[in-house]
Each structure stands twice: as structure tokens, then as C-alpha cells.
Amino acid sequence: MNLDLSPLAHTSRLLFEIPLRPLQGQRFQPTGFPGLGAATFQTAGGLSLLVESAQSMANRLELTGWDEEKSDLKQELQGLSHVSVVRGAGSTSRDRENSATKEFLTDSVTEAHRLNSPYIMFGKVNGQLFFDELGERLNAFEVGPLPSRKQIAEHLIHWDIGTLLHGVFLSAKKGKDKTLAGGRLRLARALSAFIEADEARPAASGGVKNDHVNPSGDTKAGFGNVPFARDEFTADRITLYVNLDLGQIRGYGLGADVERLLTLLALYKLRVLVDGSLRLRTACDLEPATDRIEARRPASFLLPDASALAEALQPAIAACRALMTVTEVRFDDDLKKAKDSEKAEADDDQETDGE
């Protein structure tokens, strides 16, 4: 299907402001932060509230294309580049490295930091660490000029096209000091979203964890009744804000076919997100308050339906297939606990000091 994207040809930003409402009742539970709780802020219109952050929405958008049952991209997205991490069988790293069997461990699509995931960076591809493979291909050193944005984008689309929408910060460190280009390799999000509520009001809530065997038991050990309080909220307006930076996509310099593919992929993610479950937390289940999802900029641009986008994606993926690959990385290292890692680091320090 030749879905017409010409209304976007002369705009640098595609902006949506989609009204939401609780699926049932009036209350909703916003995101909370350690040491902060609910993120409220004052505006000229009164108390407002961050319901879901940009970083959380970025990961939710990524999962719209993921088939959890198959641990793979959905059928309509097959052909897009991504990195799959597998792990051998066995109780030691040597056993796992020599294992003929392998199991799915994770994927760049599901990792919060995409390619910068430690399971990818310190997994092996073509017999060497992905960290080294990526560094060599990017020709990225601690000092010296950075690769151009186009060069970075060319390599990222090869490994994981999703990073060109999600954004990526290649900050992984090998050993104590070695990094990729001194931690200067990064791309901002091209597709970003967040949810805010305006004219918000606290709605006191709470409950109790009951222990019918020993209500007065030691609560620190998990026994006994534990009452708790929780702040939920009501609001006059809840809005999903979406910003697709078309200027950034064009700035990659990868040509019209890639621009079309990235735009369609972004629209697909948004459409699947709003058509699917917006249950962000146990007590935060939202739905669009309108059937007509129209952009604020450019005005009158309607978000296509999911079937039209899925159909349009197939030829768009085919046109860019030569630029993309699906890469398998093996991560056979031990999954150490934090204390183990600290001890290993201390041991490394001793060895270094001894040289």
C-alpha cells in the first residue's frame, strides 16, 4: 500500500496531543520516583502531574513491535535490524561457550539502553566482543574527531534501526577506562512521548497486606498485617504528547527510502500503542478519549490505522533490506550479583596494581 506521507514533507516536527481518560472510574496512579514520589509541578492553570516519563514511553513504544511469545519481532516487522542475545547451556562460562544448544536471553528491542546493554556490548559476535566490533566499525577512539552523524546512523541502521527512533548513548566501558569515543557517541530520541495530567487533585488511597495466620508477626521478616497509604490522583485532562522529529530523521542523510521507513515505523509504534493496552500500572489503566487521532502539527494529518501502516511497512522494509541485518550475540559470562562484581573489580585492581 502506497500510504501518502506527502503532508509531512515540509514540516520538521510531527506533533500529537492525544487526550486520555481512565478506563474505569476517575482515579489513576502516576509514575513515582525514589525520594520524590509523584512528580507534581505548578503551572498557570494549577497543579499538573507527570503520569509517564519520556524514558518509560520510549521503551513502551519499542515493545509495540515485539512478539513476546516468539521472542522476536512481530511478523509485519520482520526484516528490520536488531541484535538478539543467546546463551549456551551449562553451569560455567566455559560450558556455555562450548554448548551446542543455546537459549534466547534478551534482544536490543527489549533492552532499556538498546545497543548499550551490557549483554550486547560484552557478548561475542564473530568471535570478539560486540564492544570491539562496534568500535572498529565506527572507527571510534578515545580522542579525535567523532564519526559524522551520517556515519553513525549508517552503522546503527545496520545493527538496530530502532536506535534511530529510540535514541542511544554508547557509554559502555570496557575494563576501567576503555570507552567508545570517550562516551561521546549518542543520538537524541527522534520519537519521544510523555503523559501529563492537568488540574490534578490527590485522591487518598491505601490498603493493608493481611496475615490471617499471625496478624502481629514480624513485618520486617514478611509476617504480620501491613497497612499502607497511597496517593492516587484525579485530573481534568490527561494528555499523551508525541513528538516525531522529522528534521532529525532527514538529518541522518540516509535517503528517501530510509526516511520513509523510519516515519512509517514511528507511526506504526504510536498507532499500536494507542490501540493496545495503556495499562501503565495496576491502578493506571488509560484509553484514548477520542476515536479521531489528528496531529496538532501539521494540522489535519490523521494517524493511519494499524493495518494500513503494517501493509505500507512491507515494501518500505524491502527497499532498505540491504542496509539491515539481524545479528546474534552470545553472552556466556556468569550473571554475577553486585557483591560478586565488586569483588571481581577489587581483584582486577590488585592485578593491575601488581603489573
N, C-alpha and C positions, 0 to 999 in steps of 0.2 A: 504494500500500500504506500503510495507516494503522499505521505502526510505533509501538508503545506506548512512550512515554518517561515515563509517569507514575511509574515507580520513581525518577526523578531529581527529582521535583517538590519534595521537601523537603530536598534536600542542596545545599550550596553548592559542593562540590568533588567531581568525579568522578575517582577515583584508580585507576590501574592500575599493577601491578608485574609485568611480563611477563618470565619467565625466558628467557634466550637461551643459545645454545651455538654454538661454531664449527661451520660447515657440514661441515668436514673437519678431522681432526687435533685437536690440543689448543691450539695457539698462536693468538694473534691480535695484530694490530698496533694499538695505540691511537692516538688523535689526538696530535699533537705541537705544541708552541708554540715560536716563536722564542725562543732564550735560555733555554728551560725544558726542552724535550723532553717526555717523557711526564709527565703530571700525576698523580703519585702522592701519596697522603696516608695518614696513620696513623689508624686507628680502634681501638676497644676490641677488635675482632676481628682486628687485624693490618693488613697493607698493603692499601690499596684503590687504585683507579685510575679516572680519568675516561676512559672509552672514546670517548665522543662528547658534545660540549658542547650546551647548550640552544640556542645560536645556530645551530649546524650542524643540529641536529634540526629546528628551526623551518623552515629552508629545505628540508630533505628532505621534511617534511610538505607544504609548499606544492607541491612538484613531483609529488606523487601525483595531482594533478588536471590535470596538463599533458600535452598530446599534442605531443611534440617534433617528430614528423614533420609535423604540420599547423601548428605554431607557434600553437596555440590551446588553449583549454580542451577537456578531453575531452567527448565528446558528452553524457554524463549530467550535466555541469555547465554546459551552455550556458544562458545567461540570467543567470548571475552577473555582477556588475560587475567590470571590470578595465580597465586602461589599456594599450593596445597602441601601441608606438612604431614609426613607419615613417620611412624616409629616402629622399629623392629620388636620382636618378642624376646623375652629373657629378663633375667634379674640384674645383669650388669651391662654396662655400656658396650663392652666387647661382645657379649652375647647378642645384644640388639644389633650391633653393626654387622655381625655375621649371619643374622637371621634371614632366612629366605622369605619369611612371612612379614607382613607389615600391616599396621593399622592406622587409620586416619587419626591424626592428633588435633590439628587445627588448620585454619586457612587464613590467608591475608584478608579475605572478606569479613571474617568474624573477629579478627584481632583488632583491639581498640586502637592500636597505633599502626595498623596496616603493615607495610614492609618493615617498619622499625620494631616489630615484635621480636623479642629475644629468641623465640622458637624458630623464626625465619632467619634472622641475622646470624645466629650461631648454629643453624642447621647446615647440612652439607649438600651442595649441588655440584655435579661434575667433579666430585672428589675433593672439593675445597669448600671452605666456609662461604656461605652466601655473602657475608660481610665483605670478604676479599673479592669475590666475583663481581659484586656490585661496584666496589671501589675501583677495580681495574677498568671496568667498562665505562664508568663515569670519569675515569682519569682524575679522581678526586684525591688531593693530597692535603696535608695539614696546613700548608701555606701555599700561596699562589692564587691566581685568578680562578674563580669558580667557572664550571661549565655554564654555558648560556641557558636561559630558561627553555629554549627550544631543545637543546641537547638533553637537559634533564627530563623534559617531557617525553622525548623520543625513547629514552630508556625506561621511564616509568610506564609508558603505554605497553612496552614490550613485556614487562613483568606483571603489572597490575593496573589496568586502566582506571579502576575505581579511585586510585590515589589522585587522579587529575580532577575529580569532583570532591572527594572527601578531604583532600589536603594531606600533607605528610611532612614530618620533621625527622630527618635521618640523623638522630642524635646518639645512636648506639655507640658504645665504647668497647673496644676490644682490649682486654687487659686493663691496665690502669690509665693509659694515656691515648692509645691509638683510636682515632675517630675518622669519620669520612669528612674530609674537607674541614676539619676543625669544628664540626657540628653546624656548618653554615648552609647545608643543603636542606631547603624547605620550600614547600609550596603552600600558599594560603588556600582555604576552602574556596572552591568555585560554587559549590552548592551548600548553603547554610540555612538553618531554620531554628526557631526557638518559639516557645509558647509563653505568653504573658496573660495575666488577668488584671483587669482594671476595675476600680470601685470595689476592691476586695474587702471582705469583712471576716474576721476569725469566727469559726464555728467550733466551740469547745467539744471535744470528743474524748473517748477513753475506753477502758475495758479492764479486764482482770484475767490473768492466767491462773486458772483454778487447779489446785491439787486436792482431789477428793480423798486421797489416802491420808495425807498429812498436811493440812492447811497451814500449820505453823512451822513447817520444816525450814531447813537452812536454805534460804533463797540464793545465796552465793554458790551453792552446790547444785542448784537447779530444782530444789524441792520447794514446797510451800506455795501459798497464794501470792501472786504479784500483781497488785493494781498498777495501772499506768494511765497517764493523761496524754492526749494528742491534740494538736491544733490542726483542724481542717479549715477550709475556707468556703465562702460563697462569693460570687462576683457578678457585677452587671454584665461584664463582657470578658470572654476568653478568646484569644486570637492566636492562630498559628501563623507566624510570619515566615515567609520563604523568600530567599534571595538567590537567584541564579546569575552569577557574574559572567555574562556572555562575552564581555570585553576580555576577561582573563582567559576564557576558552579560546578566543581568537588569537590572543597574545601568545599562546603556545606555538603558533606558527606551523601547525601540522597539516593544514589544508582543509578544504571544504568538507571532505568525507569524514574526517575525524571530528570536526566541529559539529556536523550533523549528528554523528553517533553520540557524542557527549551530551548534546542538547536533548536528544530523544531519551537517552538513558536517565538523565536527570528528571525529565517529565514523567517517565515511567516510574521511577522511585517515588516521586511525590504522589502520583495517582494511586499506586498500590498502597502507599501509607494511609491516605485518607479513606480509601475504600475498605481497608482492612481494620484490624483492631487498633484502637488508640487507647488501650488499657495500659497506662503508663505505670501504675502501681495498683495494689489491692484496692485502695479507695480512690483511685483516679482513673475513671473509665469515661472517655470523652468520645464525641462524634461530631461531624460537621453539622452546623446549624443551617446549612443551605445545600440544595441539590445542584446549584449552578456555581461552579468554581471559576471565577473570572479574575484575571490579573488586574492589579491596580496600575501596573506599568508593564507593557503598553496596554492601555485600557481596551477592553473588549476582547482581549485574547483569552479564549476559553481553554481550560486544561482538557486535552483529549482524553477519551476513555481508555481503559487499560487494554482492551482488545485491539484498538487501533494502534496504540503505541507498541504493543508486542508484535503486531504484524509489520509495522514500519521498521522495527529494530532488526529484523532478519536480514533484509538487503543492506542495511547500514553496517551491520556486523560483517557481512560478507565482503563489503567494499574495503574494510580495514583489516581483514583477517591476516594478511601478510605481515602486519605490524605487531601482532599479538601472539602470545604463546601461553600455554598452561604449564607451569613449572612444578616439579615435585622436589621437595626438600626433605631430607631425613634429619630428624632430631633424635639422636640416640643417647644423649647425655643423661646422667641421673637428674631426677627432679628433686633438687635439694631444698630442704627447708631453709628459712632465713638464717637460723643459727649455723647450719652446715656451711652456707655460703660465706658467712662471716669468718668461720674457722678456716675455710679454704683460702679466703683472701689473706688472712693472717699468715697462713703457711706460705703463700706466694710472696708476701712481704719478706718473710725470713729468707726464702731462697734468693730473692732479689738482693737483699742486704748482703748475702754471702758471696755474691759474684764480684 
